[in-house]
C-alpha cells in the first residue's frame, strides 16, 4: 500500500482526520484541490457558539486541533448565554481567517506522517474478498491511482458543488473554486445513496465604507482558551485581571445593526429573481440558518432582523454581514444592503451566494462513520449532511480514530449521548438521518447538564489517553487538575461554602481558594450547585446505556422476526442499528418492537 489512509478534503473534518491518523503512527495522504485553502473559514469568521463551543472543547479533549487553532487566531472571545444556566452556555470566538488557515497548514506540515498532495479525488479503488467489498485507494482527476487501507471522505460542499447568484450559476464548491464533479457521480454509480443540500453565505464589504456611529458596539470579553492543553492562571476566574494571557492577536469589537421595512420591500419585489424561490436550486437549505429572503418570506410580521458586522481578520478591512445570507442577484443585494442603517455607502467586495452540493445519506454509515456498504471507507463533515465547522471537526476526529481502530483490529470508538455532544451529533445523523443541513443545538442533548463545555476534558481525555493521543506531559497536567478539583471540593465541604455565591465571592471569603485557578473553582461551584440534577441525569443515562450495551448482529434478518410491526421492519432494515439502544431511538420503532428485539438478541 502507498499509504495507510487517504483523506480527501482539507477542510475542518479533513484536518482533524489527517492529524489523528498520523499522530497514532499511521501514514496519511491528504488530497486537496488547493493547499493554500486548507482550513478555510468558508462562511462566518467565527468558531464555537451554543453547543458548537462544546464540540470544539470535546475535539480538543480527544487530542484534536481546532481549539488550539482558534486560540492562535482569536480576535474576539465571548461566553454566550451568560444570563442563563451553565448547561446552555458556550464559548465563541471571532477568528482571523488567514491566521487560522496558516496555523492549520503549519500543524499539518509539522506532523510526521502526513503528506499533502494537490489533486482532486474522482473515484475509489475497491476489491472484494470473501463477499466483503473493501476500499483500496483512490483515483484522482489527473489519473493517479493511489492505494491505501482506508479512505476518509471529507469533501465539504465541493462534491457536485454549484453556486448560485441570481441568474448566474457555476460548478464551484466556493466562490472562485471549482467543484469536484466526478466523485459524486461515481459514488452514485456504485450504489451509494446521495442527495442534494443547499447552504449559503452573506456578502463581504469594505469596513471603512461603514458608518459605525449609528450601530451598537459589541465588545468581547477578556479572552480565555478553547484548548485545555494550557497552564491555567492561578486565582483568576476567566482571566478577569485584564491580561491577554498570552494570546497572540489583539481583540477587536463587532457591531450590530438591523434590516428595516425598506430592506424587506426590496427583497419581496425581487423574490422572483431568487434561484431558490424560482426553482433552480433543488437542494434543501438549513432551516435554522435561513437566507434573508427566507426570513422576509417566513416572518412577514417582523419589521427588522439583526445584522452582525464581524471582522474577517486583522489582515484586512473586509467584514462579514452575519444574518444577510442570500442568493439574490448582485444588483438586488446592493440595493437591500444600502437600505440598512450604517451600510448606506457600503462597498461590496464579494457577493452573497448559495451553494448546492452532494451529500451522503448518513443512515448509510455505522456510528463509527464507516460505510455500511464499503469496508474501510469513512465519511465526515458536510458530506454527511451536517453544517458548521465544529460539527465537521468532531466527525473528522472520530472518523480518523476509527480508521486507525479498524487497521489495528480494535473496536471503534463510539461515544454515547451522555458522554459528549459528539455522541449526540453522530447518533442523530446515523440513527435519524437528515433531509436538511444538520446543526447542533443544546436542545438536541437530553443530558446537556452533564455535557458542559468546562467538563469536556474530564469526560473525554481519559479515552484519548487510552487511544494514545495524549502525551505524558499533558496527562500529568490533567492528573494535577483532577487532584486540584478534589482539593477544592474538600475546601467547599470544610468551609460549608455556598454554591449560590459567585466565584469571585468564594475567592474573597475563602482565601485558600486563591491558590487554585479560578476556572477550577467555578467548575466545582457549578458541580455543587447542580449536583442533584446531575445525579438524576446520570441515573437516567445509566438505564439507557444498558440497552446500548446489547449488540445486534449486522446480518440480523428483521423480516424473519414474527411480531415486529411492518414499520419497524422497514426502519430497522434501513438503519441497521448496531445496538438495541440505537434501535430504540429510531422513529417508528415501538416499545413492543424493542422488547421483542431484546428477547431475540439475548437468545443469540
Residue, then its C-alpha position, 0 to 999 in steps of 0.5 A: x500500500x502507498x499509504x495507510x489512509x487517504x483523506x480527501x478534503x482539507x477542510x475542518x473534518x479533513x484536518x482533524x482526520x489527517x492529524x489523528x491518523x498520523x499522530x497514532x503512527x499511521x501514514x496519511x495522504x491528504x488530497x486537496x484541490x488547493x493547499x493554500x485553502x486548507x482550513x478555510x473559514x468558508x462562511x462566518x469568521x467565527x468558531x464555537x457558539x451554543x453547543x458548537x463551543x462544546x464540540x470544539x472543547x470535546x475535539x480538543x479533549x480527544x487530542x484534536x486541533x481546532x481549539x488550539x487553532x482558534x486560540x492562535x487566531x482569536x480576535x474576539x472571545x465571548x461566553x454566550x448565554x451568560x444570563x442563563x444556566x451553565x448547561x446552555x452556555x458556550x464559548x465563541x470566538x471571532x477568528x482571523x481567517x488567514x491566521x487560522x488557515x496558516x496555523x492549520x497548514x503549519x500543524x499539518x506540515x509539522x506532523x510526521x506522517x502526513x503528506x499533502x498532495x494537490x489533486x482532486x479525488x474522482x473515484x475509489x479503488x475497491x476489491x472484494x474478498x470473501x463477499x466483503x467489498x473493501x476500499x483500496x485507494x483512490x483515483x484522482x482527476x489527473x489519473x493517479x491511482x493511489x492505494x491505501x487501507x482506508x479512505x476518509x471522505x471529507x469533501x465539504x460542499x465541493x462534491x457536485x458543488x454549484x453556486x448560485x447568484x441570481x441568474x448566474x450559476x457555476x460548478x464551484x464548491x466556493x466562490x472562485x473554486x471549482x467543484x469536484x464533479x466526478x466523485x459524486x457521480x461515481x459514488x452514485x454509480x456504485x450504489x451509494x445513496x446521495x442527495x442534494x443540500x443547499x447552504x449559503x453565505x452573506x456578502x463581504x464589504x469594505x469596513x471603512x465604507x461603514x458608518x459605525x456611529x449609528x450601530x451598537x458596539x459589541x465588545x468581547x470579553x477578556x479572552x480565555x482558551x478553547x484548548x485545555x492543553x494550557x497552564x491555567x492562571x492561578x486565582x483568576x476566574x476567566x482571566x478577569x485581571x485584564x491580561x491577554x494571557x498570552x494570546x497572540x492577536x489583539x481583540x477587536x469589537x463587532x457591531x450590530x445593526x438591523x434590516x428595516x421595512x425598506x430592506x424587506x420591500x426590496x427583497x419581496x419585489x425581487x423574490x422572483x429573481x431568487x434561484x431558490x424561490x424560482x426553482x433552480x436550486x433543488x437542494x434543501x437549505x438549513x432551516x435554522x440558518x435561513x437566507x434573508x429572503x427566507x426570513x422576509x418570506x417566513x416572518x412577514x410580521x417582523x419589521x427588522x432582523x439583526x445584522x452582525x458586522x464581524x471582522x474577517x481578520x486583522x489582515x484586512x478591512x473586509x467584514x462579514x454581514x452575519x444574518x444577510x445570507x442570500x442568493x439574490x442577484x448582485x444588483x438586488x443585494x446592493x440595493x437591500x444592503x444600502x437600505x440598512x442603517x450604517x451600510x448606506x455607502x457600503x462597498x461590496x467586495x464579494x457577493x452573497x451566494x448559495x451553494x448546492x452540493x452532494x451529500x451522503x445519506x448518513x443512515x448509510x454509515x455505522x456510528x463509527x462513520x464507516x460505510x455500511x456498504x464499503x469496508x474501510x471507507x469513512x465519511x465526515x463533515x458536510x458530506x454527511x449532511x451536517x453544517x458548521x465547522x465544529x460539527x465537521x471537526x468532531x466527525x473528522x476526529x472520530x472518523x480518523x480514530x476509527x480508521x486507525x481502530x479498524x487497521x489495528x483490529x480494535x473496536x471503534x470508538x463510539x461515544x454515547x449521548x451522555x458522554x459528549x455532544x459528539x455522541x449526540x451529533x453522530x447518533x442523530x445523523x446515523x440513527x435519524x438521518x437528515x433531509x436538511x443541513x444538520x446543526x447542533x443545538x443544546x436542545x438536541x442533548x437530553x443530558x446537556x447538564x452533564x455535557x458542559x463545555x468546562x467538563x469536556x476534558x474530564x469526560x473525554x481525555x481519559x479515552x484519548x489517553x487510552x487511544x494514545x493521543x495524549x502525551x505524558x506531559x499533558x496527562x500529568x497536567x490533567x492528573x494535577x487538575x483532577x487532584x486540584x478539583x478534589x482539593x477544592x471540593x474538600x475546601x467547599x465541604x470544610x468551609x460549608x461554602x455556598x454554591x449560590x455565591x459567585x466565584x469571585x465571592x468564594x475567592x474573597x471569603x475563602x482565601x485558600x481558594x486563591x491558590x487554585x485557578x479560578x476556572x477550577x473553582x467555578x467548575x466545582x461551584x457549578x458541580x455543587x450547585x447542580x449536583x442533584x440534577x446531575x445525579x438524576x441525569x446520570x441515573x437516567x443515562x445509566x438505564x439507557x446505556x444498558x440497552x446500548x450495551x446489547x449488540x445486534x448482529x449486522x446480518x440480523x434478518x428483521x423480516x424473519x422476526x414474527x411480531x415486529x410491526x411492518x414499520x419497524x421492519x422497514x426502519x430497522x432494515x434501513x438503519x441497521x442499528x448496531x445496538x438495541x439502544x440505537x434501535x430504540x431511538x429510531x422513529x417508528x420503532x415501538x416499545x413492543x418492537x424493542x422488547x421483542x428485539x431484546x428477547x431475540x438478541x439475548x437468545x443469540 
